[in-house]
Amino acid sequence: MILNYKTFTLGVEEEYMVLDPDTFELKSHEQQIVQEGQKTIKDKVKAEMHQAVVEVGTDICQDIDEAYKDVSFLRKTISDIAGTLNLTLGAAGTHPFSHWEKQLITDHQRYNEIIAELQEAARSNLIFGLHVHVGMESRELANHIANSTRYFLPHIFALSTNSPFWEGRTTGYKSYRTKVFDKFPRTGIPDAFESIEAYDNYVKMLIKTNCIDNAKKIWWDLRVHPFFNTVEFRICDIPMTVDETIAIAALFQAICARIYMLRSKNMNYIQYSRPLINENKWRASRYGLDGYLIDFGKEEEVNTRALIYELLNFIDPVIPHLGSQHRIDYVHKIMEMGTGADRQLAIYDQTSDLIQVAKYVSDHFLDGV
């Protein structure tokens, strides 16, 4: 097996909050940001179900530095457009105090169908995530890597936690976004599939029995993408800054490359069951970096930060091939300064004012750009 690390291209999708620059409430932009953006960056900017959300997506990026440039460009471009419309932007997994009931829904056939089926679960799904696509040379390899990388999802999720508030309340979670999304079907940690054919048969069964009309309605924390040769990682809150987004994207890319390296030596990472991995996901959502995850090999709790350092050691052999050391190093900075959730909570502790929290999120949207 010839190792070709250039296979592991990157695509990054971010979902932004649209805010009133005076009140820092969520505000509908009536798709004006999307319409203006599409004049220059075409389909790299898209509408979302709620009109206070803007989604952007990079081109296919050959390496992590290209991804950094593209994400930075998108943040700056959309921010500039929002400014001309007397709006501002922010990046957090949930808004600190705006209520979903007051937000307008985008009139689009796909969203209308989802709301007709899922009702209040869909209308209340006012959350903001990060999706990272890692390119694969085949769908068979994508399935193998998706199976093996499931274990690491809670570790990286803990680094992204950025949604401690919901509708004006301190939730006690570092990521309440995942609790909101849990109301949807076909979410969370997926099972392992013994082959890509087994996965395809699962999808065909759902389509045949009218559960879904296409595989994009499978909203797991990680999936073999239905249309592209990618593994798509969907578990993370949107990070507050571009440097955090890129560090997390670099981690996902490196884990894929490391599993690929093991496979070339007829080795693999131990695959654990969905219920076990879910225990770690819950801990990550509740405590972020400040809790304990289960080390299933040792069968004991281990400090989350210690397990993240172990993860960094695990991926170390592939970092030179990917050229991503300078981006991976930012993980140390996240552990030092805290995640977006930690920083939001610190501002609230200082001010007891959620408007100041939302302003802080908005003020830091272009950090590192």
Residue pairs with C-beta under 8 A, 6 or more apart in sequence:
1 263
1 264
3 260
3 261
3 264
3 321
4 137
5 257
5 260
5 318
5 321
5 322
6 62
7 135
7 136
7 137
7 260
8 134
8 135
8 136
8 253
8 256
8 257
8 260
8 322
9 60
9 61
9 62
9 134
9 135
10 58
10 60
10 61
10 63
10 64
10 66
10 67
10 132
10 133
10 134
10 135
10 249
10 253
11 57
11 58
11 59
11 60
11 61
11 132
11 133
11 135
11 230
12 57
12 58
12 61
12 67
12 70
12 71
12 130
12 131
12 132
12 133
12 245
12 246
12 249
13 55
13 56
13 57
13 58
13 130
13 131
13 132
13 133
14 55
14 56
14 57
14 71
14 74
14 75
14 91
14 130
14 238
14 245
15 48
15 53
15 54
15 55
15 127
15 128
15 129
15 130
15 238
16 53
16 54
16 55
16 56
16 75
16 78
16 89
16 90
16 91
16 128
16 238
16 365
17 26
17 52
17 53
17 89
17 90
17 91
17 92
17 95
17 128
17 361
18 26
18 27
18 28
18 29
18 33
18 51
18 52
18 53
18 54
18 82
18 87
18 88
18 89
19 25
19 26
19 27
19 87
19 88
19 89
19 90
19 358
19 362
20 26
20 27
20 87
20 88
21 86
21 87
21 88
21 362
23 355
24 88
24 90
24 355
24 358
24 359
24 362
25 97
25 98
25 358
26 52
26 95
26 98
26 102
26 103
26 126
27 52
27 87
28 51
28 52
28 103
28 104
29 51
29 52
29 54
29 82
29 85
29 87
30 51
30 104
31 47
31 51
31 106
32 85
33 45
33 54
33 78
33 81
33 82
33 85
33 87
34 45
34 46
34 47
34 54
36 81
36 84
36 85
37 44
37 45
37 54
37 77
37 78
37 81
38 45
40 77
41 74
41 77
43 57
44 56
44 57
44 58
44 59
44 74
45 54
45 55
45 56
45 74
45 78
46 54
46 55
46 56
46 57
47 54
47 55
47 106
47 108
48 54
48 55
48 106
49 105
49 106
49 111
49 114
49 115
49 122
49 125
50 100
50 103
50 104
50 105
50 106
50 125
50 126
51 103
51 104
51 105
51 106
52 98
52 103
52 104
52 126
53 126
53 128
54 78
54 89
56 74
56 75
56 78
58 67
58 70
58 71
58 74
59 70
60 135
61 67
61 70
63 322
63 323
63 324
64 246
64 249
64 250
64 253
64 322
64 323
64 324
64 327
65 323
65 327
67 246
67 249
68 242
68 246
68 327
71 242
71 245
71 246
72 242
72 368
72 369
75 89
75 242
75 365
75 366
75 369
76 366
76 369
78 89
79 88
79 89
79 365
79 366
82 88
82 89
88 362
88 365
89 362
89 365
90 358
90 361
90 362
90 365
91 128
91 162
91 238
91 239
91 240
91 241
91 340
91 361
91 365
92 128
92 162
92 163
92 237
92 238
92 240
92 340
92 344
92 361
93 127
93 128
93 129
93 161
93 162
93 163
93 175
93 176
93 177
93 237
93 238
93 340
94 126
94 127
94 128
94 163
94 165
94 166
94 176
94 177
94 180
95 126
95 165
95 358
96 165
96 168
96 344
96 354
96 357
96 358
96 361
97 165
97 167
97 168
97 354
97 355
97 358
98 126
98 167
99 167
99 168
100 123
100 124
100 125
100 126
100 167
101 123
103 126
105 111
105 115
105 123
114 122
114 217
115 122
115 123
118 183
118 184
118 185
121 183
121 184
122 184
124 180
124 183
125 180
125 181
125 183
125 184
126 180
127 163
127 177
127 180
127 181
128 163
128 177
128 237
128 238
129 177
129 234
129 236
129 237
129 238
130 160
130 236
130 237
130 238
130 239
130 245
130 248
131 232
131 233
131 234
132 232
132 233
132 236
132 248
132 249
132 252
132 253
133 225
133 228
133 230
133 231
133 232
133 233
134 145
134 230
134 231
134 233
134 252
134 253
134 256
135 229
135 230
136 142
136 145
136 229
136 230
136 231
136 256
137 229
138 229
139 196
139 224
139 229
140 195
140 196
141 260
141 263
142 196
142 224
142 225
142 229
142 230
142 231
143 193
143 195
143 196
143 199
143 224
144 259
144 263
145 231
145 256
145 259
145 260
146 190
146 193
146 222
146 223
146 224
146 231
147 192
147 193
147 271
148 259
148 268
148 269
148 271
149 222
149 231
149 233
149 252
149 255
149 256
149 259
150 189
150 190
150 192
150 222
150 271
150 272
150 274
150 277
151 269
151 270
151 271
151 272
151 277
151 296
152 255
152 311
153 189
153 221
153 222
153 233
153 235
153 277
153 281
154 235
154 277
154 280
154 281
154 283
154 284
154 293
155 280
155 284
155 293
155 304
155 307
155 308
155 311
156 233
156 235
156 236
156 248
156 251
156 252
156 255
156 311
157 175
157 178
157 221
157 235
157 236
157 237
157 281
157 284
157 285
158 174
158 284
158 287
158 288
158 289
158 291
158 293
158 304
158 308
158 339
159 244
159 247
159 248
159 251
159 289
159 308
159 331
159 334
159 335
159 339
160 175
160 235
160 236
160 237
160 238
160 239
160 244
160 248
160 339
160 340
161 174
161 175
161 237
161 284
161 285
161 288
161 289
161 339
161 340
161 341
162 175
162 177
162 237
162 238
162 239
162 240
162 339
162 340
162 341
162 344
163 173
163 174
163 175
163 176
163 177
163 237
163 341
164 170
164 171
164 173
164 174
164 175
164 176
164 341
164 344
164 345
165 171
165 176
165 344
165 348
165 354
165 357
166 176
166 180
168 354
170 345
170 348
171 179
172 286
173 179
173 285
173 286
174 284
174 285
174 286
174 287
174 288
174 289
174 290
174 339
174 341
174 342
175 237
175 284
175 285
175 288
175 341
176 285
177 237
178 235
178 237
178 281
178 285
179 285
181 187
181 219
182 188
184 219
185 219
186 212
186 217
186 218
186 219
186 220
187 219
187 220
187 221
188 220
188 221
188 274
188 278
188 281
189 220
189 221
189 222
189 274
189 277
189 278
189 281
190 220
190 221
190 222
190 223
190 274
191 274
192 271
192 274
193 199
193 202
196 224
199 224
203 212
203 215
203 218
203 226
206 212
206 218
207 213
207 214
207 215
212 218
214 226
215 223
215 226
216 226
216 227
218 226
219 234
220 234
221 233
221 234
221 235
221 281
222 231
222 232
222 233
222 234
222 235
223 231
223 232
223 234
224 230
224 231
224 232
225 231
225 232
231 256
233 252
235 281
236 248
237 340
237 341
238 245
239 245
239 248
239 339
239 340
240 340
240 343
240 361
240 364
240 365
240 367
241 340
241 364
241 365
241 367
241 368
242 366
242 367
242 368
242 369
243 330
243 333
243 367
243 368
244 330
244 334
244 339
244 340
246 327
246 330
247 327
247 328
247 330
247 331
247 333
247 334
249 327
250 322
250 324
250 327
250 328
251 311
251 315
251 328
251 331
253 322
253 324
254 315
254 318
254 319
254 322
254 324
254 328
255 311
255 314
255 315
257 315
257 318
257 321
257 322
258 314
258 315
258 317
258 318
259 268
259 269
261 317
261 318
262 268
262 269
270 296
270 297
272 296
276 294
276 296
279 294
280 293
280 294
283 291
283 292
283 293
283 294
283 304
284 291
284 293
284 304
287 304
288 304
288 338
288 339
288 341
288 342
289 304
289 305
289 308
289 334
289 335
289 338
289 339
289 342
290 304
290 342
291 304
292 301
292 302
292 303
292 304
293 301
293 302
293 304
293 307
294 300
294 301
294 302
295 301
295 302
295 307
305 335
308 331
308 335
312 328
312 331
315 328
319 325
319 328
337 343
338 346
340 361
343 360
344 357
344 360
344 361
347 356
347 357
347 360
348 354
348 356
348 357
351 357
